[in-house]
Amino acid sequence: MQDKVVVITGGSSGIGRALAQEFGINGSKILITGRREKPLIETATWLKSQGMEAATMVADVSQESDNRHMAERAIEQFGGIDILINNAGISMRALFEEVELEVIRRVMDINFYGAVFATKYCLPSIIEREGSVVGISSIAGYRGLPARAGYSASKFALHGFLESLRAEMLPKNVHVLTACPGFTASNIREASLTSNGQPQGKSPRDEQKMMSAETCAHLIYKAVKSRKKHLVLTTQGKLTVWMNKWFPGFMDQVVYDHLAKEEDSPLK
């Protein structure tokens, strides 16, 4: 990964920040994007203090024009794009019968259309360099989760998009990775939207018992380096995918009971 140009959306916190550190440590040139300027600058400052080459851009992945400018910025500053990591994402936690439809739309705009827009504008340079497109998905892309209908729908859509793209890119030798972390310590649950679109403010789960963002980023880095097609993380995540394939009806009750135990769960 030495001197590879890596664009990471949602790169100022959580898994995105850890990915920027992981690729940067291994010699890559990094462009991170996000909607908030301060954490972007803080992340880039830390990367540079470690001798890494990094740049930032304030951008909203749900806006098509921001993604076009992102690709242009990476090419202008670094000469091209080798790897795009579609990491920006948002979650939600509410019963479908109670959630405002705008919440579903917002989740889809960021998690699905954000990846589509970013990939569309970065892809020509990635094709030229025979690089990689990475989608940071979720176990929720394999197994729909109660009280997370919009989030699960966005990840199922992302899976279909990446699978189609992977097949299309075979003749062009472009690598496409669908990476699915299990529960990983990050701020995604704090920012998760409630039924009226407001962030829930705190995680309903014990973050200390989850895989760290740094471990997750290291495993994704290795998967990109070896050009794997699929990556499912955590023992719980792998078991959920396997069980859902063979016992989907049974898993309806399992995931319901598991998520109903969360603090302030709407399933109670």
Sequence and secondary structure as in RCSB ss.txt:
>XXXX:A:sequence
MQDKVVVITGGSSGIGRALAQEFGINGSKILITGRREKPLIETATWLKSQGMEAATMVADVSQESDNRHMAERAI
EQFGGIDILINNAGISMRALFEEVELEVIRRVMDINFYGAVFATKYCLPSIIEREGSVVGISSIAGYRGLPARAG
YSASKFALHGFLESLRAEMLPKNVHVLTACPGFTASNIREASLTSNGQPQGKSPRDEQKMMSAETCAHLIYKAVK
SRKKHLVLTTQGKLTVWMNKWFPGFMDQVVYDHLAKEEDSPLK
>XXXX:A:secstr
 TT EEEETTTTSHHHHHHHHHHHHTT EEEEEES HHHHHHHHHHHHHTT EEEEEE  TTSHHHHHHHHHHHH
HHHSS SEEEE     B S TTTS HHHHHHHHIIIIIHHHHHHHHHHHHHHHHT EEEEE  GGGTS  TT HH
HHHHHHHHHHHHHHHHHHTGGGT EEEEEE  SBSSSTTTS B TTS B  S SS GGGSB HHHHHHHHHHHHH
TT SEEE SHHHHHHHHHHHH HHHHHHHHHHHHHTSTT TT 
